[in-house]
């Protein structure tokens, strides 16, 4: 019986790995929906995110959502090529300790606590071969996994991000998924492509758009 369970587990791991690889490939082509961004990221990086969170010392590495938003937009303003995704440049720019995935040196990132419910994560997935684009992800992650209200992190909302990205020369375009539903927002400038995923702030303010994840390809 234990042998059967082991075989099933290995098959499941293989399927998840294949799914993540396909999702990342689709993202690079700009054909994926917001749901695919979120699911592929959570599956591919869950263990790594857990490791990052364990490295966050309570009361030490903590920032407000406003500070995090300024940090994100400042980093974006300086991005010209994938070289700007390097671990050293991220550490210098953010002041955060960057940790490498112990099983994949092409993946690294940093994490900081905002509240007991919300963490902010930076993850980089470097191109594994020549010509393959690298990806930088900024995400606000709900530790309850219960669709918590985004009020604590939405003082700098999607409208404010859009205004700043426009000032930086990025062109905004909606990306629609199945049944004509908005899936994500695409911002582009030269070779830099940014996808911004949004969510309503809360049940009380469902139409106030908050930024949940930003994905940058270079």
BELMO-V88311 format. One record per residue. RES is the residue in one small letter. D_CENTER is the distance of its C-alpha to the mean C-alpha in Angstrom with 2 decimals. Layout:
BEGIN
RES_D_CENTER / RES_D_CENTER
END
This chain:
BEGIN
x_39.29 / x_36.93 / x_36.93 / x_35.91 / x_32.99 / x_31.87 / x_32.11 / x_30.13 / x_27.34 / x_27.26 / x_27.21 / x_24.26 / x_22.24 / x_23.25 / x_22.26 / x_18.74 / x_18.40 / x_19.80 / x_17.57 / x_14.36 / x_16.10 / x_17.17 / x_13.86 / x_12.40 / x_15.71 / x_15.60 / x_12.30 / x_14.04 / x_16.89 / x_15.09 / x_16.79 / x_14.27 / x_13.93 / x_11.30 / x_12.48 / x_11.98 / x_8.31 / x_8.05 / x_10.97 / x_10.42 / x_7.20 / x_9.26 / x_12.32 / x_11.45 / x_9.87 / x_11.84 / x_14.63 / x_12.76 / x_10.93 / x_14.50 / x_15.89 / x_13.81 / x_14.86 / x_18.38 / x_18.47 / x_17.92 / x_21.51 / x_22.29 / x_23.56 / x_22.60 / x_18.92 / x_18.38 / x_17.38 / x_17.77 / x_15.17 / x_17.19 / x_17.00 / x_13.22 / x_13.21 / x_15.94 / x_14.19 / x_11.17 / x_13.85 / x_16.13 / x_13.88 / x_13.31 / x_17.08 / x_17.83 / x_15.84 / x_18.48 / x_17.87 / x_15.78 / x_18.13 / x_16.24 / x_13.32 / x_15.96 / x_15.85 / x_18.92 / x_17.74 / x_14.60 / x_17.06 / x_19.56 / x_17.41 / x_15.80 / x_18.60 / x_16.35 / x_17.33 / x_15.19 / x_15.75 / x_16.04 / x_15.66 / x_19.41 / x_19.63 / x_17.58 / x_18.03 / x_15.76 / x_12.70 / x_12.28 / x_10.46 / x_11.42 / x_11.38 / x_13.47 / x_15.22 / x_15.61 / x_17.99 / x_19.21 / x_17.04 / x_13.75 / x_11.70 / x_9.12 / x_7.04 / x_6.59 / x_6.56 / x_8.80 / x_10.47 / x_13.75 / x_16.05 / x_18.57 / x_21.46 / x_23.06 / x_21.80 / x_18.48 / x_15.55 / x_12.86 / x_9.13 / x_6.99 / x_3.23 / x_3.74 / x_3.96 / x_7.65 / x_9.05 / x_12.65 / x_14.81 / x_17.56 / x_15.72 / x_18.20 / x_16.50 / x_17.48 / x_18.36 / x_15.83 / x_18.83 / x_18.09 / x_14.94 / x_16.19 / x_18.87 / x_16.87 / x_16.24 / x_15.13 / x_18.61 / x_18.32 / x_15.12 / x_17.00 / x_20.09 / x_18.66 / x_16.93 / x_20.31 / x_22.09 / x_20.18 / x_21.49 / x_18.67 / x_20.04 / x_18.54 / x_18.99 / x_18.29 / x_17.31 / x_19.30 / x_19.22 / x_22.13 / x_24.98 / x_23.83 / x_21.06 / x_18.34 / x_15.09 / x_12.87 / x_13.85 / x_14.18 / x_15.02 / x_16.88 / x_19.07 / x_21.06 / x_18.97 / x_15.60 / x_13.64 / x_10.81 / x_9.60 / x_9.14 / x_9.13 / x_11.77 / x_13.88 / x_17.40 / x_18.02 / x_20.49 / x_23.43 / x_25.57 / x_23.38 / x_21.73 / x_21.95 / x_20.32 / x_16.89 / x_14.05 / x_10.51 / x_8.11 / x_4.80 / x_5.21 / x_5.44 / x_8.51 / x_11.26 / x_14.34
END
